[in-house]
Amino acid sequence: PLPPAPSLLLALFGFVVAATWIDVLADELVQVLEFLGAAVGIPEEVLGLTVLAWGNSIGDFSTNIAMAKRGLA
């Protein structure tokens, strides 16, 4: 195993890399949705209230389904 200091630096580096990937992918997803909305003629306000808001609820939805399958809900 690595000494404590290098492993802490490695963990911090991994966190920064993961956060960067999440940021880049989220930005690309929003740009694609905005492009599709513009191509179809859906205003950005409607996209923000519907399509983009659904994506924000997916995590809660999957967690609720998993809990319900285990009988915890």
mmJSON file of the N, C-alpha and C atoms, coordinates in Angstrom:
{"data_MODEL":{"atom_site":{
"group_PDB":["ATOM","ATOM","ATOM","ATOM","ATOM","ATOM","ATOM","ATOM","ATOM","ATOM","ATOM","ATOM","ATOM","ATOM","ATOM","ATOM","ATOM","ATOM","ATOM","ATOM","ATOM","ATOM","ATOM","ATOM","ATOM","ATOM","ATOM","ATOM","ATOM","ATOM","ATOM","ATOM","ATOM","ATOM","ATOM","ATOM","ATOM","ATOM","ATOM","ATOM","ATOM","ATOM","ATOM","ATOM","ATOM","ATOM","ATOM","ATOM","ATOM","ATOM","ATOM","ATOM","ATOM","ATOM","ATOM","ATOM","ATOM","ATOM","ATOM","ATOM","ATOM","ATOM","ATOM","ATOM","ATOM","ATOM","ATOM","ATOM","ATOM","ATOM","ATOM","ATOM","ATOM","ATOM","ATOM","ATOM","ATOM","ATOM","ATOM","ATOM","ATOM","ATOM","ATOM","ATOM","ATOM","ATOM","ATOM","ATOM","ATOM","ATOM","ATOM","ATOM","ATOM","ATOM","ATOM","ATOM","ATOM","ATOM","ATOM","ATOM","ATOM","ATOM","ATOM","ATOM","ATOM","ATOM","ATOM","ATOM","ATOM","ATOM","ATOM","ATOM","ATOM","ATOM","ATOM","ATOM","ATOM","ATOM","ATOM","ATOM","ATOM","ATOM","ATOM","ATOM","ATOM","ATOM","ATOM","ATOM","ATOM","ATOM","ATOM","ATOM","ATOM","ATOM","ATOM","ATOM","ATOM","ATOM","ATOM","ATOM","ATOM","ATOM","ATOM","ATOM","ATOM","ATOM","ATOM","ATOM","ATOM","ATOM","ATOM","ATOM","ATOM","ATOM","ATOM","ATOM","ATOM","ATOM","ATOM","ATOM","ATOM","ATOM","ATOM","ATOM","ATOM","ATOM","ATOM","ATOM","ATOM","ATOM","ATOM","ATOM","ATOM","ATOM","ATOM","ATOM","ATOM","ATOM","ATOM","ATOM","ATOM","ATOM","ATOM","ATOM","ATOM","ATOM","ATOM","ATOM","ATOM","ATOM","ATOM","ATOM","ATOM","ATOM","ATOM","ATOM","ATOM","ATOM","ATOM","ATOM","ATOM","ATOM","ATOM","ATOM","ATOM","ATOM","ATOM","ATOM","ATOM","ATOM","ATOM","ATOM","ATOM","ATOM","ATOM","ATOM","ATOM","ATOM","ATOM"],
"id":[1,2,3,4,5,6,7,8,9,10,11,12,13,14,15,16,17,18,19,20,21,22,23,24,25,26,27,28,29,30,31,32,33,34,35,36,37,38,39,40,41,42,43,44,45,46,47,48,49,50,51,52,53,54,55,56,57,58,59,60,61,62,63,64,65,66,67,68,69,70,71,72,73,74,75,76,77,78,79,80,81,82,83,84,85,86,87,88,89,90,91,92,93,94,95,96,97,98,99,100,101,102,103,104,105,106,107,108,109,110,111,112,113,114,115,116,117,118,119,120,121,122,123,124,125,126,127,128,129,130,131,132,133,134,135,136,137,138,139,140,141,142,143,144,145,146,147,148,149,150,151,152,153,154,155,156,157,158,159,160,161,162,163,164,165,166,167,168,169,170,171,172,173,174,175,176,177,178,179,180,181,182,183,184,185,186,187,188,189,190,191,192,193,194,195,196,197,198,199,200,201,202,203,204,205,206,207,208,209,210,211,212,213,214,215,216,217,218,219],
"type_symbol":["N","C","C","N","C","C","N","C","C","N","C","C","N","C","C","N","C","C","N","C","C","N","C","C","N","C","C","N","C","C","N","C","C","N","C","C","N","C","C","N","C","C","N","C","C","N","C","C","N","C","C","N","C","C","N","C","C","N","C","C","N","C","C","N","C","C","N","C","C","N","C","C","N","C","C","N","C","C","N","C","C","N","C","C","N","C","C","N","C","C","N","C","C","N","C","C","N","C","C","N","C","C","N","C","C","N","C","C","N","C","C","N","C","C","N","C","C","N","C","C","N","C","C","N","C","C","N","C","C","N","C","C","N","C","C","N","C","C","N","C","C","N","C","C","N","C","C","N","C","C","N","C","C","N","C","C","N","C","C","N","C","C","N","C","C","N","C","C","N","C","C","N","C","C","N","C","C","N","C","C","N","C","C","N","C","C","N","C","C","N","C","C","N","C","C","N","C","C","N","C","C","N","C","C","N","C","C","N","C","C","N","C","C","N","C","C","N","C","C"],
"label_atom_id":["N","CA","C","N","CA","C","N","CA","C","N","CA","C","N","CA","C","N","CA","C","N","CA","C","N","CA","C","N","CA","C","N","CA","C","N","CA","C","N","CA","C","N","CA","C","N","CA","C","N","CA","C","N","CA","C","N","CA","C","N","CA","C","N","CA","C","N","CA","C","N","CA","C","N","CA","C","N","CA","C","N","CA","C","N","CA","C","N","CA","C","N","CA","C","N","CA","C","N","CA","C","N","CA","C","N","CA","C","N","CA","C","N","CA","C","N","CA","C","N","CA","C","N","CA","C","N","CA","C","N","CA","C","N","CA","C","N","CA","C","N","CA","C","N","CA","C","N","CA","C","N","CA","C","N","CA","C","N","CA","C","N","CA","C","N","CA","C","N","CA","C","N","CA","C","N","CA","C","N","CA","C","N","CA","C","N","CA","C","N","CA","C","N","CA","C","N","CA","C","N","CA","C","N","CA","C","N","CA","C","N","CA","C","N","CA","C","N","CA","C","N","CA","C","N","CA","C","N","CA","C","N","CA","C","N","CA","C","N","CA","C","N","CA","C","N","CA","C","N","CA","C","N","CA","C"],
"label_alt_id":[null,null,null,null,null,null,null,null,null,null,null,null,null,null,null,null,null,null,null,null,null,null,null,null,null,null,null,null,null,null,null,null,null,null,null,null,null,null,null,null,null,null,null,null,null,null,null,null,null,null,null,null,null,null,null,null,null,null,null,null,null,null,null,null,null,null,null,null,null,null,null,null,null,null,null,null,null,null,null,null,null,null,null,null,null,null,null,null,null,null,null,null,null,null,null,null,null,null,null,null,null,null,null,null,null,null,null,null,null,null,null,null,null,null,null,null,null,null,null,null,null,null,null,null,null,null,null,null,null,null,null,null,null,null,null,null,null,null,null,null,null,null,null,null,null,null,null,null,null,null,null,null,null,null,null,null,null,null,null,null,null,null,null,null,null,null,null,null,null,null,null,null,null,null,null,null,null,null,null,null,null,null,null,null,null,null,null,null,null,null,null,null,null,null,null,null,null,null,null,null,null,null,null,null,null,null,null,null,null,null,null,null,null,null,null,null,null,null,null],
"label_comp_id":["PRO","PRO","PRO","LEU","LEU","LEU","PRO","PRO","PRO","PRO","PRO","PRO","ALA","ALA","ALA","PRO","PRO","PRO","SER","SER","SER","LEU","LEU","LEU","LEU","LEU","LEU","LEU","LEU","LEU","ALA","ALA","ALA","LEU","LEU","LEU","PHE","PHE","PHE","GLY","GLY","GLY","PHE","PHE","PHE","VAL","VAL","VAL","VAL","VAL","VAL","ALA","ALA","ALA","ALA","ALA","ALA","THR","THR","THR","TRP","TRP","TRP","ILE","ILE","ILE","ASP","ASP","ASP","VAL","VAL","VAL","LEU","LEU","LEU","ALA","ALA","ALA","ASP","ASP","ASP","GLU","GLU","GLU","LEU","LEU","LEU","VAL","VAL","VAL","GLN","GLN","GLN","VAL","VAL","VAL","LEU","LEU","LEU","GLU","GLU","GLU","PHE","PHE","PHE","LEU","LEU","LEU","GLY","GLY","GLY","ALA","ALA","ALA","ALA","ALA","ALA","VAL","VAL","VAL","GLY","GLY","GLY","ILE","ILE","ILE","PRO","PRO","PRO","GLU","GLU","GLU","GLU","GLU","GLU","VAL","VAL","VAL","LEU","LEU","LEU","GLY","GLY","GLY","LEU","LEU","LEU","THR","THR","THR","VAL","VAL","VAL","LEU","LEU","LEU","ALA","ALA","ALA","TRP","TRP","TRP","GLY","GLY","GLY","ASN","ASN","ASN","SER","SER","SER","ILE","ILE","ILE","GLY","GLY","GLY","ASP","ASP","ASP","PHE","PHE","PHE","SER","SER","SER","THR","THR","THR","ASN","ASN","ASN","ILE","ILE","ILE","ALA","ALA","ALA","MET","MET","MET","ALA","ALA","ALA","LYS","LYS","LYS","ARG","ARG","ARG","GLY","GLY","GLY","LEU","LEU","LEU","ALA","ALA","ALA"],
"label_asym_id":["A","A","A","A","A","A","A","A","A","A","A","A","A","A","A","A","A","A","A","A","A","A","A","A","A","A","A","A","A","A","A","A","A","A","A","A","A","A","A","A","A","A","A","A","A","A","A","A","A","A","A","A","A","A","A","A","A","A","A","A","A","A","A","A","A","A","A","A","A","A","A","A","A","A","A","A","A","A","A","A","A","A","A","A","A","A","A","A","A","A","A","A","A","A","A","A","A","A","A","A","A","A","A","A","A","A","A","A","A","A","A","A","A","A","A","A","A","A","A","A","A","A","A","A","A","A","A","A","A","A","A","A","A","A","A","A","A","A","A","A","A","A","A","A","A","A","A","A","A","A","A","A","A","A","A","A","A","A","A","A","A","A","A","A","A","A","A","A","A","A","A","A","A","A","A","A","A","A","A","A","A","A","A","A","A","A","A","A","A","A","A","A","A","A","A","A","A","A","A","A","A","A","A","A","A","A","A","A","A","A","A","A","A","A","A","A","A","A","A"],
"label_entity_id":["1","1","1","1","1","1","1","1","1","1","1","1","1","1","1","1","1","1","1","1","1","1","1","1","1","1","1","1","1","1","1","1","1","1","1","1","1","1","1","1","1","1","1","1","1","1","1","1","1","1","1","1","1","1","1","1","1","1","1","1","1","1","1","1","1","1","1","1","1","1","1","1","1","1","1","1","1","1","1","1","1","1","1","1","1","1","1","1","1","1","1","1","1","1","1","1","1","1","1","1","1","1","1","1","1","1","1","1","1","1","1","1","1","1","1","1","1","1","1","1","1","1","1","1","1","1","1","1","1","1","1","1","1","1","1","1","1","1","1","1","1","1","1","1","1","1","1","1","1","1","1","1","1","1","1","1","1","1","1","1","1","1","1","1","1","1","1","1","1","1","1","1","1","1","1","1","1","1","1","1","1","1","1","1","1","1","1","1","1","1","1","1","1","1","1","1","1","1","1","1","1","1","1","1","1","1","1","1","1","1","1","1","1","1","1","1","1","1","1"],
"label_seq_id":[1,1,1,2,2,2,3,3,3,4,4,4,5,5,5,6,6,6,7,7,7,8,8,8,9,9,9,10,10,10,11,11,11,12,12,12,13,13,13,14,14,14,15,15,15,16,16,16,17,17,17,18,18,18,19,19,19,20,20,20,21,21,21,22,22,22,23,23,23,24,24,24,25,25,25,26,26,26,27,27,27,28,28,28,29,29,29,30,30,30,31,31,31,32,32,32,33,33,33,34,34,34,35,35,35,36,36,36,37,37,37,38,38,38,39,39,39,40,40,40,41,41,41,42,42,42,43,43,43,44,44,44,45,45,45,46,46,46,47,47,47,48,48,48,49,49,49,50,50,50,51,51,51,52,52,52,53,53,53,54,54,54,55,55,55,56,56,56,57,57,57,58,58,58,59,59,59,60,60,60,61,61,61,62,62,62,63,63,63,64,64,64,65,65,65,66,66,66,67,67,67,68,68,68,69,69,69,70,70,70,71,71,71,72,72,72,73,73,73],
"pdbx_PDB_ins_code":[null,null,null,null,null,null,null,null,null,null,null,null,null,null,null,null,null,null,null,null,null,null,null,null,null,null,null,null,null,null,null,null,null,null,null,null,null,null,null,null,null,null,null,null,null,null,null,null,null,null,null,null,null,null,null,null,null,null,null,null,null,null,null,null,null,null,null,null,null,null,null,null,null,null,null,null,null,null,null,null,null,null,null,null,null,null,null,null,null,null,null,null,null,null,null,null,null,null,null,null,null,null,null,null,null,null,null,null,null,null,null,null,null,null,null,null,null,null,null,null,null,null,null,null,null,null,null,null,null,null,null,null,null,null,null,null,null,null,null,null,null,null,null,null,null,null,null,null,null,null,null,null,null,null,null,null,null,null,null,null,null,null,null,null,null,null,null,null,null,null,null,null,null,null,null,null,null,null,null,null,null,null,null,null,null,null,null,null,null,null,null,null,null,null,null,null,null,null,null,null,null,null,null,null,null,null,null,null,null,null,null,null,null,null,null,null,null,null,null],
"Cartn_x":[0.826,0.0,0.865,0.286,0.968,0.949,1.935,1.882,0.665,0.233,-1.004,-1.015,0.051,0.039,-0.173,0.579,0.327,-1.063,-1.591,-2.924,-3.984,-3.765,-4.7,-4.661,-3.472,-3.346,-3.982,-3.812,-4.417,-5.94,-6.469,-7.921,-8.447,-7.735,-8.144,-8.106,-7.065,-6.964,-8.126,-8.44,-9.563,-10.883,-11.058,-12.282,-12.389,-11.292,-11.295,-11.576,-10.971,-11.2,-12.664,-13.232,-14.631,-15.571,-15.32,-16.166,-16.081,-14.888,-14.719,-15.516,-15.451,-16.218,-17.72,-18.195,-19.624,-20.03,-19.203,-19.5,-19.544,-18.559,-18.495,-19.694,-20.001,-21.127,-22.465,-22.629,-23.88,-24.035,-22.954,-23.022,-23.371,-22.772,-23.072,-24.524,-25.034,-26.422,-27.376,-27.112,-27.967,-27.895,-26.724,-26.597,-27.353,-27.286,-28.016,-29.519,-29.994,-31.419,-31.873,-31.049,-31.397,-31.439,-30.498,-30.491,-31.738,-32.063,-33.256,-34.518,-34.566,-35.721,-35.845,-34.717,-34.742,-35.132,-34.669,-34.99,-36.469,-37.072,-38.484,-39.372,-38.793,-39.562,-40.093,-39.475,-39.904,-39.106,-39.769,-39.053,-38.18,-37.098,-36.189,-36.893,-37.866,-38.592,-39.345,-39.963,-40.707,-39.745,-38.61,-37.61,-37.157,-36.932,-36.487,-37.505,-38.776,-39.83,-40.185,-39.848,-40.252,-39.057,-38.457,-37.422,-36.234,-35.716,-34.565,-34.94,-36.154,-36.594,-36.758,-37.163,-37.277,-35.928,-34.895,-33.56,-33.134,-33.631,-33.299,-34.019,-35.077,-35.87,-35.526,-34.693,-34.391,-33.739,-32.815,-32.142,-33.122,-34.022,-35.027,-35.949,-36.328,-37.211,-36.577,-35.323,-34.663,-34.461,-34.172,-34.023,-35.346,-36.428,-37.744,-38.147,-37.851,-38.176,-37.378,-36.076,-35.242,-35.735,-36.111,-36.626,-37.944,-38.813,-40.108,-39.93,-38.962,-38.722,-38.217,-37.518,-37.006,-38.028,-39.17,-40.21,-39.998,-39.196,-38.9,-39.772,-40.632,-41.455,-42.873],
"Cartn_y":[-1.203,0.0,1.259,2.313,3.589,4.242,5.068,5.842,6.769,7.251,8.042,9.28,10.033,11.277,11.033,10.13,9.905,9.343,8.486,7.937,9.027,9.981,11.098,11.97,12.215,12.992,12.26,10.95,10.163,10.204,10.128,10.208,11.58,12.625,13.974,14.152,13.64,13.7,12.947,11.772,10.995,11.729,12.396,13.166,14.314,15.034,16.159,15.671,14.559,14.014,13.596,12.917,12.49,13.685,14.708,15.904,16.616,16.631,17.255,16.511,15.189,14.397,14.635,14.671,14.902,16.262,17.274,18.62,18.657,18.048,18.06,17.328,16.159,15.381,16.08,16.702,17.42,18.604,19.334,20.461,19.988,18.894,18.367,17.921,17.282,16.828,18.012,19.067,20.256,20.884,20.955,21.534,20.707,19.385,18.526,18.732,18.788,18.991,20.365,21.386,22.712,22.709,22.016,21.929,21.215,20.083,19.346,20.174,20.892,21.752,22.846,23.443,24.486,23.909,22.692,22.064,21.728,21.344,20.978,22.199,23.255,24.468,24.577,23.882,23.954,25.067,26.014,27.094,26.56,27.266,26.837,26.793,27.666,27.667,26.36,25.874,24.616,23.454,23.487,22.443,22.431,23.601,23.69,23.168,23.361,22.91,21.442,20.857,19.474,18.555,18.55,17.568,17.638,18.831,18.951,18.638,18.939,18.634,17.132,16.415,14.962,14.349,14.816,14.291,14.494,15.533,15.805,14.842,14.215,13.323,11.853,11.515,10.11,9.426,10.11,9.509,9.162,10.084,9.819,8.681,8.666,7.617,6.236,6.113,4.804,4.372,5.314,4.98,4.513,5.187,4.797,3.422,3.119,1.798,0.712,0.965,-0.02,-0.262,0.793,0.643,-0.114,0.173,-0.504,-1.994,-2.348,-3.763,-4.505,-3.818,-4.443,-4.404,-3.802,-3.728,-2.639,-1.644,-0.575,0.645,0.628,1.809,1.595],
"Cartn_z":[0.0,0.0,0.0,-0.513,-0.557,0.82,1.112,2.352,2.348,3.501,3.571,2.681,2.61,1.836,0.338,-0.298,-1.739,-2.021,-1.148,-1.405,-1.267,-0.362,-0.233,-1.486,-2.004,-3.235,-4.414,-4.463,-5.53,-5.441,-4.226,-4.046,-4.454,-4.085,-4.467,-5.982,-6.61,-8.067,-8.72,-8.216,-8.757,-8.614,-7.483,-7.27,-8.277,-8.475,-9.416,-10.836,-11.227,-12.567,-12.733,-11.726,-11.803,-11.873,-11.063,-11.077,-12.425,-13.018,-14.323,-15.391,-15.37,-16.343,-16.179,-14.957,-14.717,-15.258,-15.019,-15.511,-17.032,-17.675,-19.142,-19.746,-19.214,-19.752,-19.517,-18.36,-18.087,-19.033,-19.273,-20.208,-21.621,-22.056,-23.39,-23.496,-22.461,-22.468,-22.576,-21.829,-21.888,-23.277,-23.861,-25.206,-26.245,-26.132,-27.075,-26.917,-25.677,-25.455,-25.953,-25.743,-26.261,-27.785,-28.416,-29.882,-30.387,-29.773,-30.198,-29.972,-28.864,-28.606,-29.641,-30.035,-31.053,-32.416,-32.706,-33.988,-34.094,-32.984,-32.978,-32.758,-32.19,-31.949,-30.538,-29.603,-28.205,-27.518,-26.876,-26.193,-25.047,-24.761,-23.686,-22.34,-22.119,-20.853,-20.648,-21.715,-21.634,-21.42,-22.101,-21.882,-20.426,-19.865,-18.485,-17.506,-17.806,-16.894,-17.072,-18.196,-18.45,-18.62,-19.779,-20.12,-19.166,-18.928,-18.04,-16.594,-16.195,-14.833,-14.635,-15.678,-15.556,-15.216,-15.872,-15.609,-14.177,-13.556,-12.168,-11.222,-11.683,-10.841,-11.015,-11.985,-12.271,-11.08,-10.403,-9.244,-8.137,-7.821,-6.797,-7.215,-8.478,-8.982,-8.844,-9.272,-9.197,-7.745,-6.861,-5.448,-4.86,-5.185,-4.681,-5.187,-6.445,-6.995,-6.273,-6.065,-5.377,-3.958,-3.266,-1.888,-1.884,-2.848,-2.909,-3.193,-4.049,-4.341,-3.118,-2.224,-0.998,0.141,-0.126,0.884,1.928,1.619,2.565,2.37,1.369,1.113,1.567],
"occupancy":[1.0,1.0,1.0,1.0,1.0,1.0,1.0,1.0,1.0,1.0,1.0,1.0,1.0,1.0,1.0,1.0,1.0,1.0,1.0,1.0,1.0,1.0,1.0,1.0,1.0,1.0,1.0,1.0,1.0,1.0,1.0,1.0,1.0,1.0,1.0,1.0,1.0,1.0,1.0,1.0,1.0,1.0,1.0,1.0,1.0,1.0,1.0,1.0,1.0,1.0,1.0,1.0,1.0,1.0,1.0,1.0,1.0,1.0,1.0,1.0,1.0,1.0,1.0,1.0,1.0,1.0,1.0,1.0,1.0,1.0,1.0,1.0,1.0,1.0,1.0,1.0,1.0,1.0,1.0,1.0,1.0,1.0,1.0,1.0,1.0,1.0,1.0,1.0,1.0,1.0,1.0,1.0,1.0,1.0,1.0,1.0,1.0,1.0,1.0,1.0,1.0,1.0,1.0,1.0,1.0,1.0,1.0,1.0,1.0,1.0,1.0,1.0,1.0,1.0,1.0,1.0,1.0,1.0,1.0,1.0,1.0,1.0,1.0,1.0,1.0,1.0,1.0,1.0,1.0,1.0,1.0,1.0,1.0,1.0,1.0,1.0,1.0,1.0,1.0,1.0,1.0,1.0,1.0,1.0,1.0,1.0,1.0,1.0,1.0,1.0,1.0,1.0,1.0,1.0,1.0,1.0,1.0,1.0,1.0,1.0,1.0,1.0,1.0,1.0,1.0,1.0,1.0,1.0,1.0,1.0,1.0,1.0,1.0,1.0,1.0,1.0,1.0,1.0,1.0,1.0,1.0,1.0,1.0,1.0,1.0,1.0,1.0,1.0,1.0,1.0,1.0,1.0,1.0,1.0,1.0,1.0,1.0,1.0,1.0,1.0,1.0,1.0,1.0,1.0,1.0,1.0,1.0,1.0,1.0,1.0,1.0,1.0,1.0,1.0,1.0,1.0,1.0,1.0,1.0],
"B_iso_or_equiv":[0.0,0.0,0.0,0.0,0.0,0.0,0.0,0.0,0.0,0.0,0.0,0.0,0.0,0.0,0.0,0.0,0.0,0.0,0.0,0.0,0.0,0.0,0.0,0.0,0.0,0.0,0.0,0.0,0.0,0.0,0.0,0.0,0.0,0.0,0.0,0.0,0.0,0.0,0.0,0.0,0.0,0.0,0.0,0.0,0.0,0.0,0.0,0.0,0.0,0.0,0.0,0.0,0.0,0.0,0.0,0.0,0.0,0.0,0.0,0.0,0.0,0.0,0.0,0.0,0.0,0.0,0.0,0.0,0.0,0.0,0.0,0.0,0.0,0.0,0.0,0.0,0.0,0.0,0.0,0.0,0.0,0.0,0.0,0.0,0.0,0.0,0.0,0.0,0.0,0.0,0.0,0.0,0.0,0.0,0.0,0.0,0.0,0.0,0.0,0.0,0.0,0.0,0.0,0.0,0.0,0.0,0.0,0.0,0.0,0.0,0.0,0.0,0.0,0.0,0.0,0.0,0.0,0.0,0.0,0.0,0.0,0.0,0.0,0.0,0.0,0.0,0.0,0.0,0.0,0.0,0.0,0.0,0.0,0.0,0.0,0.0,0.0,0.0,0.0,0.0,0.0,0.0,0.0,0.0,0.0,0.0,0.0,0.0,0.0,0.0,0.0,0.0,0.0,0.0,0.0,0.0,0.0,0.0,0.0,0.0,0.0,0.0,0.0,0.0,0.0,0.0,0.0,0.0,0.0,0.0,0.0,0.0,0.0,0.0,0.0,0.0,0.0,0.0,0.0,0.0,0.0,0.0,0.0,0.0,0.0,0.0,0.0,0.0,0.0,0.0,0.0,0.0,0.0,0.0,0.0,0.0,0.0,0.0,0.0,0.0,0.0,0.0,0.0,0.0,0.0,0.0,0.0,0.0,0.0,0.0,0.0,0.0,0.0,0.0,0.0,0.0,0.0,0.0,0.0],
"pdbx_formal_charge":[null,null,null,null,null,null,null,null,null,null,null,null,null,null,null,null,null,null,null,null,null,null,null,null,null,null,null,null,null,null,null,null,null,null,null,null,null,null,null,null,null,null,null,null,null,null,null,null,null,null,null,null,null,null,null,null,null,null,null,null,null,null,null,null,null,null,null,null,null,null,null,null,null,null,null,null,null,null,null,null,null,null,null,null,null,null,null,null,null,null,null,null,null,null,null,null,null,null,null,null,null,null,null,null,null,null,null,null,null,null,null,null,null,null,null,null,null,null,null,null,null,null,null,null,null,null,null,null,null,null,null,null,null,null,null,null,null,null,null,null,null,null,null,null,null,null,null,null,null,null,null,null,null,null,null,null,null,null,null,null,null,null,null,null,null,null,null,null,null,null,null,null,null,null,null,null,null,null,null,null,null,null,null,null,null,null,null,null,null,null,null,null,null,null,null,null,null,null,null,null,null,null,null,null,null,null,null,null,null,null,null,null,null,null,null,null,null,null,null],
"auth_seq_id":[1,1,1,2,2,2,3,3,3,4,4,4,5,5,5,6,6,6,7,7,7,8,8,8,9,9,9,10,10,10,11,11,11,12,12,12,13,13,13,14,14,14,15,15,15,16,16,16,17,17,17,18,18,18,19,19,19,20,20,20,21,21,21,22,22,22,23,23,23,24,24,24,25,25,25,26,26,26,27,27,27,28,28,28,29,29,29,30,30,30,31,31,31,32,32,32,33,33,33,34,34,34,35,35,35,36,36,36,37,37,37,38,38,38,39,39,39,40,40,40,41,41,41,42,42,42,43,43,43,44,44,44,45,45,45,46,46,46,47,47,47,48,48,48,49,49,49,50,50,50,51,51,51,52,52,52,53,53,53,54,54,54,55,55,55,56,56,56,57,57,57,58,58,58,59,59,59,60,60,60,61,61,61,62,62,62,63,63,63,64,64,64,65,65,65,66,66,66,67,67,67,68,68,68,69,69,69,70,70,70,71,71,71,72,72,72,73,73,73],
"auth_comp_id":["PRO","PRO","PRO","LEU","LEU","LEU","PRO","PRO","PRO","PRO","PRO","PRO","ALA","ALA","ALA","PRO","PRO","PRO","SER","SER","SER","LEU","LEU","LEU","LEU","LEU","LEU","LEU","LEU","LEU","ALA","ALA","ALA","LEU","LEU","LEU","PHE","PHE","PHE","GLY","GLY","GLY","PHE","PHE","PHE","VAL","VAL","VAL","VAL","VAL","VAL","ALA","ALA","ALA","ALA","ALA","ALA","THR","THR","THR","TRP","TRP","TRP","ILE","ILE","ILE","ASP","ASP","ASP","VAL","VAL","VAL","LEU","LEU","LEU","ALA","ALA","ALA","ASP","ASP","ASP","GLU","GLU","GLU","LEU","LEU","LEU","VAL","VAL","VAL","GLN","GLN","GLN","VAL","VAL","VAL","LEU","LEU","LEU","GLU","GLU","GLU","PHE","PHE","PHE","LEU","LEU","LEU","GLY","GLY","GLY","ALA","ALA","ALA","ALA","ALA","ALA","VAL","VAL","VAL","GLY","GLY","GLY","ILE","ILE","ILE","PRO","PRO","PRO","GLU","GLU","GLU","GLU","GLU","GLU","VAL","VAL","VAL","LEU","LEU","LEU","GLY","GLY","GLY","LEU","LEU","LEU","THR","THR","THR","VAL","VAL","VAL","LEU","LEU","LEU","ALA","ALA","ALA","TRP","TRP","TRP","GLY","GLY","GLY","ASN","ASN","ASN","SER","SER","SER","ILE","ILE","ILE","GLY","GLY","GLY","ASP","ASP","ASP","PHE","PHE","PHE","SER","SER","SER","THR","THR","THR","ASN","ASN","ASN","ILE","ILE","ILE","ALA","ALA","ALA","MET","MET","MET","ALA","ALA","ALA","LYS","LYS","LYS","ARG","ARG","ARG","GLY","GLY","GLY","LEU","LEU","LEU","ALA","ALA","ALA"],
"auth_asym_id":["A","A","A","A","A","A","A","A","A","A","A","A","A","A","A","A","A","A","A","A","A","A","A","A","A","A","A","A","A","A","A","A","A","A","A","A","A","A","A","A","A","A","A","A","A","A","A","A","A","A","A","A","A","A","A","A","A","A","A","A","A","A","A","A","A","A","A","A","A","A","A","A","A","A","A","A","A","A","A","A","A","A","A","A","A","A","A","A","A","A","A","A","A","A","A","A","A","A","A","A","A","A","A","A","A","A","A","A","A","A","A","A","A","A","A","A","A","A","A","A","A","A","A","A","A","A","A","A","A","A","A","A","A","A","A","A","A","A","A","A","A","A","A","A","A","A","A","A","A","A","A","A","A","A","A","A","A","A","A","A","A","A","A","A","A","A","A","A","A","A","A","A","A","A","A","A","A","A","A","A","A","A","A","A","A","A","A","A","A","A","A","A","A","A","A","A","A","A","A","A","A","A","A","A","A","A","A","A","A","A","A","A","A","A","A","A","A","A","A"],
"auth_atom_id":["N","CA","C","N","CA","C","N","CA","C","N","CA","C","N","CA","C","N","CA","C","N","CA","C","N","CA","C","N","CA","C","N","CA","C","N","CA","C","N","CA","C","N","CA","C","N","CA","C","N","CA","C","N","CA","C","N","CA","C","N","CA","C","N","CA","C","N","CA","C","N","CA","C","N","CA","C","N","CA","C","N","CA","C","N","CA","C","N","CA","C","N","CA","C","N","CA","C","N","CA","C","N","CA","C","N","CA","C","N","CA","C","N","CA","C","N","CA","C","N","CA","C","N","CA","C","N","CA","C","N","CA","C","N","CA","C","N","CA","C","N","CA","C","N","CA","C","N","CA","C","N","CA","C","N","CA","C","N","CA","C","N","CA","C","N","CA","C","N","CA","C","N","CA","C","N","CA","C","N","CA","C","N","CA","C","N","CA","C","N","CA","C","N","CA","C","N","CA","C","N","CA","C","N","CA","C","N","CA","C","N","CA","C","N","CA","C","N","CA","C","N","CA","C","N","CA","C","N","CA","C","N","CA","C","N","CA","C","N","CA","C","N","CA","C","N","CA","C","N","CA","C","N","CA","C"],
"pdbx_PDB_model_num":[1,1,1,1,1,1,1,1,1,1,1,1,1,1,1,1,1,1,1,1,1,1,1,1,1,1,1,1,1,1,1,1,1,1,1,1,1,1,1,1,1,1,1,1,1,1,1,1,1,1,1,1,1,1,1,1,1,1,1,1,1,1,1,1,1,1,1,1,1,1,1,1,1,1,1,1,1,1,1,1,1,1,1,1,1,1,1,1,1,1,1,1,1,1,1,1,1,1,1,1,1,1,1,1,1,1,1,1,1,1,1,1,1,1,1,1,1,1,1,1,1,1,1,1,1,1,1,1,1,1,1,1,1,1,1,1,1,1,1,1,1,1,1,1,1,1,1,1,1,1,1,1,1,1,1,1,1,1,1,1,1,1,1,1,1,1,1,1,1,1,1,1,1,1,1,1,1,1,1,1,1,1,1,1,1,1,1,1,1,1,1,1,1,1,1,1,1,1,1,1,1,1,1,1,1,1,1,1,1,1,1,1,1,1,1,1,1,1,1]
}}}
